[in-house]
């Protein structure tokens, strides 16, 4: 990298009166010279986008017959041909022992053990685990987007509510409130602080008269209060800062919530791209849902749900393929936009781990094995097609461990993992 300017220290601040503002990561702060490349890569922020297609993908049109980088592209993978070096397809992976059904979406990103799943005990999801460690660096620790399902869960196994309206998410990300609205938000934060202070003080007083087991339960409550206080402090730091601004033409695209499925998917992907590019967040989960609506596609007379539950009816499968091909074209366009955003260094796609998958391996029979998994971007040395045993699947949580490691977190266990994936190197 050519750098004609004097290097800056990463800890450089801007100061004006009593205000001190930390600078973002600038190219002038990046290391030069011997062994600079790995140091530079470590400094650049890592991002994560986890996409779940609630009706899966027709895997006979997805999985190649060959393994490795020299596979013959399938009907679906031909649509991603321009990005072949940027993703890996995995077959023979699932969350072992869950069984099947639409309801397994709730554990798709948590990867808990089959015993916990059947006992209705959930754990933290992959996006929230990541966000808990990097989320303080951005305005929003995470974004939970989409309709029809809860993909994201906190460390206590409680669902994180999803934002299901595109227009409201756009406003949240890019539209500043009026001075009165900002002041109202500040008052809400102050009220939240006072409530937490009162609850914490009462809890500490109560703890003196409790048994050890009850004090342990109370400690969990106090931990939750501390987490809420930390989040309030972060919100206070961000509430007066202007939000990123978009060109008027871009803003118009999000003026209304589209009714057509493909238009919704395009806007959700556009919104995810903009949020990551603006560094408003570094952790996003997105559920792409479509069941009983009219798809408004030439040649498609079925709903998405009906087509996905084809029962091996060839006419239904062909309609399903038309729907899924349209979806994958949108995903290909999204990857292209992520690759085009670079600013002279690694692309946004290189810095973002993108998981594109489903909790259903075969929506027609509601099975949860042999899940359709595409892992894109993230700075991996991608492996083409990695195939595990289709009858005795490898744990998907092993891939989750590898995802966390690539994101710079020292993880060796997640959910029901038994190890990690060794087939993916780092570019």
C-alpha positions as CSV (number, residue, x, y, z in Angstrom):
1,X,0.0,0.0,0.0
2,X,1.4,3.4,-1.0
3,X,1.1,5.9,1.8
4,X,2.6,9.4,1.2
5,X,1.4,10.7,4.6
6,X,2.7,10.5,8.1
7,X,1.3,7.4,9.9
8,X,-1.2,8.0,12.7
9,X,-1.5,6.2,16.0
10,X,-4.6,4.1,16.3
11,X,-5.4,5.9,19.6
12,X,-5.4,9.4,18.1
13,X,-8.4,11.5,19.2
14,X,-10.1,14.7,18.2
15,X,-10.5,17.1,21.1
16,X,-12.7,20.3,21.3
17,X,-13.3,21.7,24.7
18,X,-14.4,19.0,27.0
19,X,-15.3,16.7,24.1
20,X,-13.0,13.9,23.0
21,X,-13.9,11.8,19.9
22,X,-12.1,8.7,18.9
23,X,-11.3,8.4,15.2
24,X,-12.5,5.4,13.1
25,X,-9.9,3.1,11.6
26,X,-8.2,5.1,8.9
27,X,-5.7,3.8,6.2
28,X,-3.1,6.0,7.8
29,X,-3.3,4.0,11.0
30,X,-2.6,0.7,9.3
31,X,0.8,-0.9,9.6
32,X,3.4,-0.8,6.9
33,X,6.6,-2.8,6.2
34,X,7.5,-6.2,7.3
35,X,4.6,-8.5,8.4
36,X,2.2,-5.6,7.9
37,X,-0.4,-7.6,6.0
38,X,-1.5,-9.9,8.9
39,X,-1.4,-7.0,11.3
40,X,-3.6,-4.9,9.0
41,X,-6.1,-7.8,8.5
42,X,-6.3,-8.1,12.3
43,X,-7.1,-4.4,12.7
44,X,-9.9,-4.3,10.2
45,X,-13.3,-5.0,11.7
46,X,-15.0,-8.3,11.1
47,X,-18.7,-8.5,10.2
48,X,-21.3,-11.2,10.1
49,X,-24.6,-11.7,8.1
50,X,-26.6,-14.8,8.8
51,X,-29.4,-15.5,6.3
52,X,-32.0,-18.2,6.8
53,X,-34.4,-19.2,4.0
54,X,-37.5,-20.5,5.9
55,X,-38.5,-22.8,3.1
56,X,-35.0,-24.1,2.2
57,X,-33.6,-24.7,-1.2
58,X,-34.2,-27.7,-3.5
59,X,-30.8,-29.4,-2.8
60,X,-30.7,-31.6,-6.0
61,X,-30.4,-28.4,-7.9
62,X,-27.8,-27.0,-5.4
63,X,-25.3,-29.7,-4.4
64,X,-22.6,-30.6,-7.0
65,X,-21.7,-34.2,-7.7
66,X,-18.0,-33.4,-7.3
67,X,-16.1,-32.0,-4.3
68,X,-13.4,-29.4,-4.2
69,X,-12.9,-26.3,-6.3
70,X,-13.3,-28.0,-9.7
71,X,-16.9,-29.1,-9.3
72,X,-19.4,-28.9,-12.2
73,X,-21.8,-26.1,-11.4
74,X,-25.4,-27.2,-10.7
75,X,-28.5,-25.5,-12.0
76,X,-28.5,-23.2,-9.0
77,X,-24.7,-22.6,-8.7
78,X,-24.5,-21.4,-12.3
79,X,-26.4,-18.4,-11.0
80,X,-23.5,-17.7,-8.6
81,X,-20.8,-18.4,-11.2
82,X,-19.3,-14.8,-11.1
83,X,-18.6,-15.3,-7.4
84,X,-17.3,-18.9,-7.5
85,X,-14.1,-18.1,-5.7
86,X,-16.0,-16.2,-3.0
87,X,-18.0,-19.0,-1.4
88,X,-18.1,-22.6,-0.3
89,X,-21.0,-25.0,-0.5
90,X,-21.4,-27.5,2.3
91,X,-23.4,-30.7,2.0
92,X,-24.0,-33.4,4.6
93,X,-24.3,-31.0,7.6
94,X,-27.2,-30.5,10.1
95,X,-28.0,-30.1,13.7
96,X,-28.0,-33.7,14.8
97,X,-31.0,-35.3,16.4
98,X,-33.5,-32.4,16.0
99,X,-35.8,-34.2,13.7
100,X,-37.5,-31.9,11.2
101,X,-40.3,-29.3,10.8
102,X,-40.6,-25.6,10.5
103,X,-40.2,-25.1,14.3
104,X,-36.6,-26.1,14.1
105,X,-35.8,-22.6,12.9
106,X,-35.7,-21.5,16.6
107,X,-32.5,-23.5,17.1
108,X,-31.0,-23.0,13.7
109,X,-28.4,-20.4,14.9
110,X,-28.0,-21.7,18.4
111,X,-27.0,-25.2,17.5
112,X,-27.9,-26.6,20.9
113,X,-27.8,-30.3,21.7
114,X,-30.7,-32.5,20.7
115,X,-31.4,-33.1,24.4
116,X,-31.8,-29.4,25.1
117,X,-33.8,-28.9,21.9
118,X,-36.3,-31.6,22.9
119,X,-36.5,-30.2,26.4
120,X,-37.2,-26.8,25.0
121,X,-34.0,-25.2,26.3
122,X,-32.4,-22.8,23.9
123,X,-29.0,-21.1,24.0
124,X,-27.4,-18.1,22.6
125,X,-27.4,-17.7,18.8
126,X,-24.3,-17.2,16.7
127,X,-25.0,-13.6,15.8
128,X,-25.7,-12.6,19.5
129,X,-22.6,-14.4,20.7
130,X,-20.6,-12.4,18.2
131,X,-22.4,-9.1,18.9
132,X,-21.9,-9.5,22.7
133,X,-18.1,-9.2,22.0
134,X,-18.0,-6.6,19.2
135,X,-21.3,-4.8,19.4
136,X,-20.2,-1.9,21.6
137,X,-18.2,-0.5,18.7
138,X,-21.2,0.3,16.6
139,X,-24.5,2.2,17.0
140,X,-26.5,-1.1,17.0
141,X,-24.8,-4.1,18.6
142,X,-26.9,-6.3,16.2
143,X,-29.8,-6.1,13.8
144,X,-32.4,-8.9,13.9
145,X,-34.4,-8.6,10.7
146,X,-37.1,-10.4,8.8
147,X,-40.5,-11.9,9.3
148,X,-42.1,-15.2,10.5
149,X,-39.5,-16.5,12.9
150,X,-37.2,-15.9,15.8
151,X,-33.6,-16.7,14.7
152,X,-31.8,-14.7,17.4
153,X,-31.6,-15.6,21.1
154,X,-29.7,-14.1,24.0
155,X,-27.4,-15.9,26.4
156,X,-30.3,-16.8,28.6
157,X,-32.1,-18.5,25.7
158,X,-34.7,-15.8,25.3
159,X,-35.8,-14.7,21.8
160,X,-34.5,-11.3,20.5
161,X,-37.5,-9.7,18.8
162,X,-37.1,-9.2,15.0
163,X,-37.6,-6.0,13.1
164,X,-40.2,-7.0,10.4
165,X,-40.8,-3.7,8.7
166,X,-38.3,-2.5,6.1
167,X,-39.4,1.1,6.3
168,X,-39.0,1.3,10.1
169,X,-35.6,-0.3,10.0
170,X,-34.4,2.1,7.4
171,X,-35.6,5.0,9.5
172,X,-33.9,3.5,12.6
173,X,-30.6,3.3,10.6
174,X,-30.5,6.5,8.6
175,X,-33.1,9.1,9.6
176,X,-32.2,11.5,12.5
177,X,-34.9,12.4,14.9
178,X,-36.1,16.0,15.4
179,X,-34.5,17.8,18.4
180,X,-37.7,17.1,20.4
181,X,-37.5,13.4,19.5
182,X,-33.8,13.2,20.5
183,X,-34.6,14.9,23.9
184,X,-37.4,12.5,24.4
185,X,-35.1,9.6,23.8
186,X,-32.6,11.0,26.3
187,X,-35.4,11.2,28.9
188,X,-36.3,7.6,28.3
189,X,-32.7,6.6,28.8
190,X,-32.5,8.6,32.1
191,X,-35.8,6.9,33.3
192,X,-34.3,3.5,32.4
193,X,-31.2,4.3,34.5
194,X,-33.3,5.3,37.5
195,X,-35.5,2.2,37.3
196,X,-32.4,-0.1,37.1
197,X,-30.7,1.7,40.0
198,X,-33.8,1.1,42.2
199,X,-34.2,-2.5,41.2
200,X,-30.5,-3.2,41.8
201,X,-30.5,-1.6,45.2
202,X,-33.6,-3.5,46.3
203,X,-32.1,-6.8,45.0
204,X,-28.9,-6.3,47.0
205,X,-30.9,-5.6,50.2
206,X,-33.0,-8.7,49.5
207,X,-29.9,-10.9,49.0
208,X,-28.9,-10.6,52.6
209,X,-31.9,-12.7,53.7
210,X,-31.8,-15.4,51.0
211,X,-30.4,-18.9,50.9
212,X,-27.3,-19.6,48.7
213,X,-29.4,-21.1,45.9
214,X,-31.7,-18.1,45.9
215,X,-28.8,-15.7,45.9
216,X,-27.4,-17.5,42.8
217,X,-30.7,-16.9,41.0
218,X,-30.6,-13.3,42.1
219,X,-27.1,-13.0,40.7
220,X,-28.5,-13.9,37.3
221,X,-30.9,-11.0,37.7
222,X,-28.1,-8.6,38.7
223,X,-26.1,-9.8,35.7
224,X,-29.0,-8.9,33.5
225,X,-29.2,-5.5,35.1
226,X,-25.5,-4.8,34.5
227,X,-25.9,-5.8,30.8
228,X,-28.9,-3.4,30.5
229,X,-26.9,-0.6,32.2
230,X,-24.1,-1.1,29.7
231,X,-26.5,-1.0,26.8
232,X,-28.0,2.2,28.2
233,X,-24.6,3.8,28.4
234,X,-23.9,2.9,24.8
235,X,-27.3,4.3,23.7
236,X,-26.5,7.6,25.5
237,X,-23.2,7.9,23.7
238,X,-24.9,7.4,20.3
239,X,-28.2,9.2,20.7
240,X,-26.8,12.7,19.8
241,X,-24.5,11.6,17.0
242,X,-25.9,12.1,13.5
243,X,-26.7,9.0,11.6
244,X,-25.1,8.1,8.2
245,X,-26.7,9.9,5.3
246,X,-27.7,8.3,2.0
247,X,-28.2,9.9,-1.4
248,X,-31.8,10.9,-2.0
249,X,-32.2,8.3,-4.8
250,X,-31.1,5.5,-2.3
251,X,-33.5,6.8,0.4
252,X,-36.4,6.8,-2.0
253,X,-36.0,3.0,-2.4
254,X,-37.1,2.5,1.1
255,X,-40.0,4.9,1.3
256,X,-42.6,2.1,1.4
257,X,-42.7,-1.6,2.4
258,X,-43.0,-3.7,-0.7
259,X,-45.7,-6.4,-0.8
260,X,-44.1,-8.6,-3.5
261,X,-41.9,-11.3,-2.0
262,X,-38.9,-10.7,-4.4
263,X,-39.1,-7.0,-3.9
264,X,-39.0,-7.5,-0.1
265,X,-36.0,-9.8,-0.4
266,X,-34.1,-7.4,-2.5
267,X,-34.8,-4.6,-0.1
268,X,-33.8,-6.6,3.0
269,X,-30.5,-7.5,1.2
270,X,-30.0,-3.9,0.2
271,X,-30.6,-2.7,3.7
272,X,-28.2,-5.3,5.2
273,X,-25.5,-4.1,2.7
274,X,-26.1,-0.4,3.6
275,X,-26.0,-1.1,7.3
276,X,-22.7,-3.0,7.1
277,X,-21.2,-0.5,4.7
278,X,-22.1,2.4,7.1
279,X,-20.7,0.4,10.0
280,X,-24.0,0.9,11.8
281,X,-23.7,-2.7,13.0
282,X,-21.5,-5.7,12.5
283,X,-23.9,-8.5,13.3
284,X,-27.1,-9.1,11.3
285,X,-29.5,-12.1,11.2
286,X,-32.1,-12.1,8.4
287,X,-35.0,-14.4,8.0
288,X,-36.4,-14.5,4.5
289,X,-40.0,-15.7,4.8
290,X,-42.7,-16.4,2.2
291,X,-45.5,-18.8,2.6
292,X,-49.0,-18.2,1.4
293,X,-48.7,-15.1,-0.6
294,X,-49.2,-14.6,-4.4
295,X,-45.7,-14.5,-5.8
296,X,-46.7,-12.5,-8.9
297,X,-44.2,-14.3,-11.1
298,X,-44.7,-15.3,-14.7
299,X,-45.1,-19.1,-14.9
300,X,-45.7,-19.5,-11.2
301,X,-49.3,-20.2,-10.1
302,X,-48.5,-21.7,-6.7
303,X,-47.6,-20.1,-3.4
304,X,-44.0,-20.5,-2.3
305,X,-45.1,-22.9,0.5
306,X,-47.2,-25.1,-1.8
307,X,-44.3,-25.3,-4.4
308,X,-41.8,-26.2,-1.7
309,X,-44.1,-29.0,-0.4
310,X,-44.1,-30.6,-3.9
311,X,-44.3,-34.3,-2.9
312,X,-41.9,-35.0,-5.9
313,X,-44.5,-33.6,-8.3
314,X,-42.3,-32.5,-11.2
315,X,-44.6,-29.6,-12.3
316,X,-44.4,-28.2,-8.7
317,X,-40.6,-28.7,-8.6
318,X,-40.2,-26.7,-11.8
319,X,-42.3,-23.8,-10.3
320,X,-40.3,-24.0,-7.1
321,X,-37.0,-23.9,-9.1
322,X,-38.2,-20.7,-10.8
323,X,-38.9,-19.1,-7.4
324,X,-35.5,-20.2,-6.0
325,X,-33.6,-19.2,-9.1
326,X,-35.0,-15.7,-8.7
327,X,-34.0,-15.6,-5.1
328,X,-30.5,-16.8,-5.9
329,X,-30.1,-14.1,-8.6
330,X,-30.9,-11.5,-5.8
331,X,-28.2,-13.1,-3.6
332,X,-25.7,-13.0,-6.5
333,X,-26.5,-9.3,-7.0
334,X,-26.0,-8.8,-3.2
335,X,-22.5,-10.4,-3.4
336,X,-21.6,-8.2,-6.3
337,X,-22.5,-5.1,-4.3
338,X,-20.5,-6.3,-1.3
339,X,-17.5,-7.0,-3.5
340,X,-17.8,-3.5,-5.1
341,X,-17.5,-1.8,-1.7
342,X,-13.8,-1.6,-0.9
343,X,-12.3,1.9,-0.5
344,X,-8.9,0.7,-1.8
345,X,-8.5,-2.2,0.6
346,X,-10.2,-5.6,1.2
347,X,-13.8,-5.6,-0.1
348,X,-16.7,-5.4,2.3
349,X,-17.4,-9.0,1.3
350,X,-13.9,-10.0,2.4
351,X,-14.6,-8.5,5.8
352,X,-18.1,-10.0,6.2
353,X,-18.8,-13.7,6.9
354,X,-22.1,-14.4,5.0
355,X,-24.0,-17.6,5.9
356,X,-26.8,-18.3,3.5
357,X,-28.7,-21.4,4.6
358,X,-31.9,-23.0,6.0
359,X,-33.0,-25.1,8.8
360,X,-34.9,-27.4,6.3
361,X,-33.0,-29.8,4.1
362,X,-36.2,-30.9,2.4
363,X,-39.2,-28.6,2.9
364,X,-41.5,-31.1,1.1
365,X,-40.9,-33.8,3.8
366,X,-39.9,-31.3,6.6
367,X,-36.6,-33.0,7.1
368,X,-33.7,-31.2,9.0
369,X,-30.7,-33.1,7.6
370,X,-28.5,-32.3,4.6
371,X,-29.1,-28.6,5.0
372,X,-28.4,-26.2,2.1
373,X,-25.4,-24.2,3.2
374,X,-23.4,-21.6,1.4
375,X,-20.7,-19.7,3.3
376,X,-19.5,-16.6,1.4
377,X,-16.8,-13.9,1.9
378,X,-15.2,-13.5,5.3
379,X,-11.6,-13.7,4.2
380,X,-11.6,-17.5,3.9
381,X,-9.6,-19.4,1.3
382,X,-12.8,-21.0,-0.1
383,X,-12.9,-24.7,-0.9
384,X,-15.6,-25.0,-3.6
385,X,-17.8,-27.9,-2.4
386,X,-17.1,-29.6,1.0
387,X,-19.1,-32.8,1.3
388,X,-19.8,-34.7,4.5
389,X,-21.7,-38.0,4.8
390,X,-25.3,-37.5,3.6
391,X,-26.5,-40.3,5.9
392,X,-24.4,-39.4,9.0
393,X,-24.2,-35.7,8.9
394,X,-21.4,-33.6,10.4
395,X,-22.6,-31.1,13.1
396,X,-23.4,-27.7,11.7
397,X,-22.2,-26.2,15.0
398,X,-18.7,-27.3,14.0
399,X,-19.0,-24.8,11.1
400,X,-20.2,-22.2,13.6
401,X,-17.0,-22.6,15.6
402,X,-15.0,-22.0,12.5
403,X,-17.0,-18.9,11.8
404,X,-16.3,-17.5,15.2
405,X,-12.6,-18.3,14.9
406,X,-12.5,-16.5,11.5
407,X,-14.2,-13.5,13.2
408,X,-11.3,-13.3,15.6
409,X,-12.9,-14.8,18.6
410,X,-11.0,-17.5,20.5
411,X,-13.9,-20.1,20.4
412,X,-13.4,-23.8,20.5
413,X,-17.0,-24.7,21.4
414,X,-20.4,-23.6,20.3
415,X,-23.8,-25.3,20.9
416,X,-23.4,-29.0,20.3
417,X,-20.1,-28.8,18.4
418,X,-17.6,-31.6,18.5
419,X,-14.8,-29.7,17.0
420,X,-14.3,-27.3,14.1
421,X,-14.1,-27.4,10.3
422,X,-10.6,-27.8,9.0
423,X,-11.5,-27.7,5.3
424,X,-11.5,-23.9,5.2
425,X,-8.3,-21.9,5.4
426,X,-7.8,-18.2,5.7
427,X,-6.9,-16.2,2.5
